[in-house]
Amino acid sequence: MAQITLYLDDATQALVDQAAKAHGLSKSRWVADIIRKYAAHEWPQECLALAGRFADFPLREGDSTADLGTDVPRLGF
């Protein structure tokens, strides 16, 4: 298992201490959980479950896009 050193100001250290204690975790485990949560490269399952749930979303398959208006001219490269 790898180890890292973090340099935190006093206020940030206090936040880590409070949050870890509130979640009943060690500071190391709490920080690791936060890193996994925010450094992941995939959508959370809660977001994936929302796919297709908005019946009135105008770009849904089969919906008319006629009321979206006309596109603006694009700049060339």
N, C-alpha and C positions, 0 to 999 in steps of 0.2 A: 504494500500500500504506500502510495506516495505521500509526502508531507510538503506543505507549503508554509511560508511565513507571510502573514498579513500585517501591515502597519496601519493601525487605525487611530484616529483621534479619539479623545476621551468620550465625546458625545456618541460617536459611532459605536465604540466599544460598549457603552451603556445600552444602546439599542440592541446589539447582538445579545448581550447578557439577558436583557428583559425578554426578548423574543424566544430565545432558547428555553429559558425557564418557563415561560407561558405555554410552550408546546411540549414541555416535559422531555426535552432533548438535551444532549450535550451541545456545547457551542460548535464543536467540530461537525457533528451530525447535522445540526441546523444549517450551518453554512453550506455543507455538501448538498443538502436538499434544495436550498435556494439556487445553487449553481446548476444543479440538474434541471430545475424547473425553468430557469431563464436562459440557459445556454442550449437548450434542446433545439434541434432543427426540424421539428415536426409540429403540426398543429395539435393543440390539446384535444382530447377526445370530446370534450364539451363543445368545441367549435365544429368539429367534424359532424357531430350529431345534428347540427343546425342546417346542414346542406339540404336544400330543397324544401325547407319548412316555411318559407315566406311565399304564400300563394300569390300575393299581389306584386311581387318583384318583377319589374318590367322586362328583364332580360331572360326570363324563364323560357325554356323550350316550348314552342307553340304559341307564345304570346306575340301580339303584334307590336312591332317597334315603330309603327307609323307615327305615333304621338310623341316620339322622342325628339323630333325636330331634325334639322339638317346639321351636318357636321361642318366645322369651320375648315377653311383651307389649311393644309399642312405646309410646313416649311421643308424644303428639300435639303439634303446634305451635300 
